[in-house]
Amino acid sequence: MEGLLNFLTTLDGFLGSAAWFPYVLLGVGLFFTIYLKFPQIRYFKHACKVVTGKYDDSNDPGDTTHFRALTTALSGTVGMGNIGGVAFAIYLGGPAALFWMWVTAFLGMTTKFVEVTLSHKYRVKTADGTMAGGPMYYMDRRLNMKWLAVAFAVATVISSFGTGNLPQSNGIAQSIEASFGIEPIIVGSVLGILLAMVILGGIQRIAAVTSKIVPFMAVIYIVGALAVIFANVENIGPAFMAVIGDAFTGSAAAGGFLGASLAYAFNRGVNRGLFSNEAGQGSAPIAHAAAKTKEPASEGMVSLLEPFIDTIIICTITGLVILSSGVWQEKHENEFQRADTTFLASEYVEGKEEDMEKLYQYLNGKEGHGVELYSGQITVVNGAAVSGGFTLLNARSFAEDVRYSLTDEDLYTGTLRIENGKPVKDDIVISGKSLIHSAALTTVAFSRGFFGDFGQYIVSVGLLLFAFSTAIAWSYYGDRAMTYLFGPKSVMPYRVVYVAGFVWASFSDTTLVWVLSAVAIVVMTLPNLFGIVMLHKEMKSTANEYWDKVNDK
């Protein structure tokens, strides 16, 4: 697993974490925003009318209504990214990361409008009578780039695991274990059975289930979040000031948080914003292709509501909960995951200016930091290290009250070999106090409101519904891609593997899952961005033709 993590981390360094990727993603959104004259503002009111059913016609071709197509697509975006993804972005980049998530969402509203319109325009009816659409169809039927369509479809299958399956299952299991003490493998197995029961019913059952889950889960989550926000209302102003004030400077060290540079916060905010709202990724068009309408642009307008709901509303609420409660800069008792744990050579002192600056440079990927990984032996007596010469970082923070135990929870006594910053023995459990991230951070934040410790259960239930519905939606995206690549007979084997992956991820390493998702997202996004830019003139004419018809009525 460690070798796989290192490979994926290196690959991500050339893709999603590379300096160029956020500029490409935002650049395409900015181009279409200007080219189409800010459709996310001009078309917003009309989009709301379309989704309420004002223009619905039951005789139009398609499998489901505008509203159900929207909720299916929303179920694919509103998930782990809104609960764990926001927490992960703030953990990495500080408050500034939330600002760049907003920017990604605003420009992403236009990107999603474009990708859904073009994909809906070139959808096809399959042999079983259902609609199939997505970027692979406009790439194939309009651009005549079969190779690009195949590349996108393959990336969609991979991303169905990296975006919609593995992180969702992992986040659910992590939260349920923290709140109820249920073993992750049990959670994954039970939900795996339920997932199989839903996805075997195809788009009709998927749309029916998600149209009920999405509104219900949103209400539960928002109520719980507001209980925290109002309980810490005096911190709301400072939280907003930190988000905006740090946007162009980066976030300074605060509490256990060792600081984040502007470049790091920008990259993580854009990356997590994409993971949350998927604007530009090309996933939502697959769900919207099922909508009953003769006008592709009308479904495109429905889709521009997604980044607004997903990121500007729900992610902002999550961000305010985390920032106003202050938990993002606090150290909490936790079991250290191997991927988050690093032994550094030399003994660094928290609060010492020189040491803090070195670690800031190291954690933000800057050159010349002088920090080296520790290799050697550590002597441990009754769970405590009695030898020195090293510093233990966990979750990008100084670890405190560290304990070394065997897997059967007995305190360890003996020597522990460390190579390149990682312990060699796999049966040693390291625990103590450090920063936390992902769903665990949001769970703790929800306990700082009017509901007290009961708030963590709201996160667990909300995460269960959010993430489970995301897994449902992404199974549909994956099976449409498999249908394009190999035909309808390939769908059932794909679903079996999809459910198996969901169960496996429930007890796998969180960091590995997040890195895999980061790679999968970019591999899927780049072909789609290329394709919609190629069709920018057609997009403009399609939108204008739609408005000509609407104005004639």
N, C-alpha and C positions, 0 to 999 in steps of 0.2 A: 504493500500500500504506500509506503514512504517513497519508493521509486516512482510509482505512478503519480503521486502528489508532486514530486520534483519535476517530472516530465510536463505535467499539466501546468504547473506554475511557470516553467520556462516558456511553454507555448503561449500562455496567457500574456507573458511579457512582450511577445511580438504582436499580440492581437488586442484584446480588450484593455489591458493595462498599459499598452504602448501609448506614447504621447500623442500619436496621430489620430487614434480612433475617435476620441470625443469630438475632435474638430470635424471629422468626416460626418459623424452622426448629426451634430448640431448644424454643420454647414448645409447639409441637404435640407433640413427643416427650415433653416433661415432662408435658403434660396426659394423654396416653394411658398413660404410665408409672404415674401416680397413679391414673387412672380404672380401669385394668385390674390394678392392684395389683402392679406390678413383674413383668410376664411374662418379661422378659429374665433374671430370676433364678429365678422359680418354674418356668418351663417349659424351662429349659436342658437338664436331664437328659433329659426326655422327647423334646426335639428331637433329641438325639443318638441315641436309640433309633430314632426314625422314619427318620432319614437312613441308618442302617445296614441298613435293609430289614426291620426286625422286623414292621412293619405293612403291608408291600407285598402287593398282590393283583394278579396279572397280568391279571385280568378287569376291573379298574377302568378307567373311561374315561380316556384320555390317550395321550400319545405316547412318554413316557419315564419312567424311575424317579425316585424322590425324590433319589437320589444324583446322577444325571446332570442333573436339573434344578438341583440346588445347584451342581454344578461348572460348568454353563453360565452360571448367574447370577454365580458367583464369577469366572469368566473375564471377565465383563463389568466386574467391579469391581476385581479384582486386576490391575493393569496399571501404566500410567504414573503414576497417582496414588500408588502405593506406592513407586516409585523416584524419579521426578522431582517428583511432587507434594509429598511430604514435604520434599524438599530445597528446593523453591520456598517452602514455608510457613516453614521455618526461616530461609531467606535473607531473607524479608520481615519476619517477626515475631520471629525469635530463638527460643530454647528454649521460651518460653511458648506458641508456636503449637502445639507438640506436645500440651500439656495440653488445649487446647481441641479438638484433634482427638479426644482420648480422650473428652471430654464428649459431643461430637457422635456418636461411635460408640455409647456406652452408651445414650443416649436414642434413637439411631437404630435400635437393635435392636428396640425396641418399635414405632417408626414402620414399619419394614419388615414386622414381623409383621402389622400392621394392613393395610397397602396390599396385601400379597400375599394375605391371606385374602379381602379384599373383591373383589379382581380375579379370583381363582380362582373365587369363588362365581358370578360372572356371565360366565364364559368361554363361548365358542360353538364349535361345530364348523363348519368351513368347507366349501365345496363339494368340496374335494379330500380331505376326511376328517380333516384335521389340526385340532388345537385352536388357537384364537386367543383371547388374553386380554390384559388390561392395564387400567389405569385408565379408558381410553376406553370400555370396555364397561360398567363399573358406572356411569359418568357417563351413558351413553346408556340402558341398560336399567333402571337402578334410580332414578337421580336425574331421569331424563327431561330431561336438559340436553344436547341434541344439540350445541348451540353450544360447550359446554365440552369435550365429547368431541372435537369437531373441532379445537378450539384445542390440546388436549393432544396429539392425534395429529400435528398439524403441528409442534408443538414437539419431539415425539419424533424426527421425521425430521431436523429441524435439529440436535438434540442428538446424533443418531447420528453426525453429522460432527464436532460440537464437542466431544463427550466421547469417543466410541469410535473415531473414525477419525483425524482430523488430529493431535491431540496424541500419539497412540500411534505413528503413522508418523514424526512429527518426532523423538520421543524415541529410537526405534530407530535411525534414520539418524544422529542426533547421536552416540549411543554407539558405533555400529559404526565411524563415521569416526574417532572419538577413539582407539579401540582397535586398529583394523586398517587405517586409512587408506583405506577404500573410499569412493568418492564417493557422497554421499547419493542422487543420482538413480538410481544403479545399484542400491543397496539397495532403494529404493522400487519400482523396476520389477520386480525379481525377486520381492519379497514381494507385490507387487500381483497377479502371475500366480498365486502360491500361494493368495492370498486368494480370488481368483475361483474356483479349483478347489474350495475347501472350501465356500464359501457357496452355490454352485450346487446342492449336495446337500440343502439344506433342513435342518430341525431335527434329523433323524435323524443326518446326517453331522456336523453341528455339535456335537451332544451327544456323539457317539462320539469326536470329536477332542478336545474340551475335557476330557472325563472322563479322558483319558490325559495331556494337557498339564499340567493344573492341579496334580495331586499331584507330578509330576516336577519342574516348575519351582519349586515351593515348597521342595522338599528342596534343590535346587541353591542357591537363593538364601539359605536359612537357614544352610546350612553355610558359605558364603562370608562371611555377615554375622557369624556367631559367631567366625570366625577373626579378624575385626577387633576385635570386642568384647573377646575374651579377651586379645588382644595389647595392648589399652589398658584392662585391667580396673581399673587404679588411677583411671581417669577416669569410671567408671560412676557411682560415688556422687555426685561433683560434677555429673555430667550430670543425674541425677534431681533433685538439689537445685535446679539451675538451672531445670528444667522446672516444678517445683512452686513454687519460690520466686518465679519471675518471673510466674507465672500471673495474679496480681492487681496487679502493679506495672509490667509491661512489662520488656523486656530492655535493659540498659544497653549502652553502646558497649564493644566488645571486639575488639582487633586491628583489622582493616579494617572490621568491622561497626560502623555509626554509630548503632546503637540503634533500638529500636522501642517505641512507646507501648503501653499496655495495650489501648486501643481498636483499634489497628492489629493487634496480635498476636491479639486475640480474633477480629476480623473475618476475618483471613487463615487462622487455624486452623480456624474453623468452615467457611469457604468451601472450603478444601482437604480438610477432612474429608468434606464432602459429595461433592466430586469423587472421592474415593477410594472411599467405601463406598456412595454413591448412595442412602442411606436417605432416603426422602421424595421422591426424584426420580421414582419411578414406573416405572423401567426394569426392575428385577428381576421384578416381577409378570408381565411379558410372557414371560420364560423359565419361571417357575414355573407358568404356565398350562398348560404341556405335560405336567405331572406326572400320573402315573396315581394318582388317588385320588378318592373320593367326598366326602371331608371337606376343605373349604377351609381350616379352621383347622389341620389337620395339616401342610399345605404352608406355611402361615404360620409355624408353629413351626420348620420346617426353615430358613426364610429368616432367622430372627433370629440364626442362627449366622454369617451373612455379615459383618455389621459387626464381630463379635468376631474372626473370622479375619482379615479384611481390614485393619482399622485397629488394634485393640487388640493383635494379635499382629504382623502383618507391618509395619505402619507404625511401630510402636514399635521393632522391630528396626532398621529403616532409620534412624529418628531417633537411636537410640543409636550406630549406626555413625558417623553424621555428627558428633554432638556429642562422643563420646568420642575420635574421631580429631582433632578440633579444626579440620578443614578448612573449616568453615563461616565462620570468622573470618579465614581466610588468603587472601592475594592470589595468584592463579595466572596464568601466562602464557596469554593467549587472544586470539582475534580478536574485537574489539568489535562486537556487533550494533547496528545503527543505533537500534533501539528502546530499547536499554539505555544509549545514549550521550547525555549532556547536557552542553553547554557553559554554564557559569554566568558571569555578569558578576562581576568582581572576583576577586582572587587570595586564595583561602581556604587556610589552613594546617592540615594534619592534626595534631591534638594540641593546637592552640590552643583553649582553653576557649570563648572567645566565638564563634569560627568553628564549632566542633563543635556548639554549642547552636543556632546559626542553621540549620545543615544538618539537625540532628535535627528541628527544627520543620518545615522544608521537606519532608523525606522522609516525615514522618508526617502530612502534610496539615493542619497547624495554621496558623491565621491569624496574621498579623503577623510572619512570619519575616524579611521584608525581602530575601529572595534573589530575584534577577532573572536571566532567561535572557540569554545573550550574543548580540549581533548585531554583526557587523563582519568584518574580514579578519584572518586569521592568516598570518604569514609562515613558511614551512617551508623548511628547507635540509637536504638529504640525509636526509629523513625525520624531522627534529626541528624542533619549533616554536621559533623564535628571538624571537618577539614575545610580549608578556605581556598582562595585563589580563583574564585569564580563568582559570577552573578547570575541568578536565575530570573529570566523574564518569562512571564506567561501572559498571553493576550496583550502584547505590546505594553506591559507594565511591570514594575518591580513586584516580584512575588513575595508574599509575607506569610509568616506562620506555616512554613512549608513542612509537610509530612511525607515520608516515604513508606509505603505499605506494600505488602504482597497482595495478590489478587483476592485472597481470602480474608482481607482486611486486617491481618496481623501486622503490627509495626515491624519494619525491616531493620535488621542489623547485619552489617557486612560492608563490602565495597561495591560501588556502582561505577561501571565503566562508561565514560562519556566519549563519543567520537563525533567530531564536527558539530558540537552543540546539542547532540541528541543522545539519550541513554541507550545503551546496547541491549539491556535486559527488557524484554517485552512484558514480563509478568510483574513489573513494578508499577504501582499506582502512585502518582504524585498529586497531592492536593494541598490546598491552602487558600490564601486570599489574593485576588487579582481583579483586574477589570474583567467583565464578561461581555458577551456580544450576542448577536442574532436574537432568536426568540426568547432566550433566557433573560436578556437585558430588558426587553419589553415586558416580560412577565413580572419582573421585580418592580418596574416602574408603575405598573397598574396596581400594585399594593400600596402605593403612596397617596391614595385618594380617599374619598369619603367612605368607600367600601372596605378600606383596610386590606387585610390579607385575603379577603374574599375576592378582591379585584383580580387576583391571579387566575381564578377560575373563569373569569370573563375572557381573559386572553386565551386560556386553554380551549374554551368552547368556540370562541371566535376564530382562533387559529385552526381548529379542527374543521369548521365549516368552510373558512376561506380556502385553506390549502387543499382540502378534499375536493372542493368544487373545481379548483384549478387543475388537479390531477384528472378529473373527469373530462374537462374541456380539452386538455392537451392530448388525451388519448384519441380524441376525435381528429385533432390536427395530424397526429401521427398516422392514423389509419387512412386518412385522405392522401397523405404523401405515399404511403405504401400502395394504395390503390393506383396512384399515378405511375409508380415505379414498376410494380409487379402484378397489378390486377387485383380484383376482389378476393381471390383465394389466399392472398398473403395477409389479409387483415386479421384472421383468427390467430395465426402463430404470433403475430406482432402483439396482439392483446395479451396473450399468455406471458410473453416475455415482459411486457409492460407491467403487469400485475406482480410478477416475480421481482422485478426491479424495485417496485414500490415497497414490498416487504423487506427486501435486503437493505434499502436505504434507511429504514427506521432505526437500525442499530449500527450504522456505519459512521465514520468520522465526519463531523460537521464541516470542517475546513476543506476536506477533500471534495465534498459535495458542492460547496460554494465555488471552488476553483473550476470544477468540471462545468458547472452552470455558466460561469463567466466565459469559458472557451466556446461552449456550444452556442451561446447567444450571438457571438460575433461571427462565427462560421455561417450562421443563418442570415444575419443582418446584411453583410456586405453584398451578396448577390442581389438582394432585394433593393437596396439603395441604388445600386448600379442600374437596375432595370427601370425603376420609376424615373430616374433622371433621364434616361434614354427616351422616355415617353412623355416628357414634360409638355410638349406642344399638344399632344392628343389629350392630355389631362385638362388643359385649359379649355380646349374646344368642347370636351364632354361636359364640363361644368357650365359653360355658356349655353350649350344646347338645352341643358336641363332647366336653366332659369328662363329661357325663352318659352318653354312649354308651361312652366308654372305661371308665368306672367300672362300667358294667353288664356288661362282658366278664369 
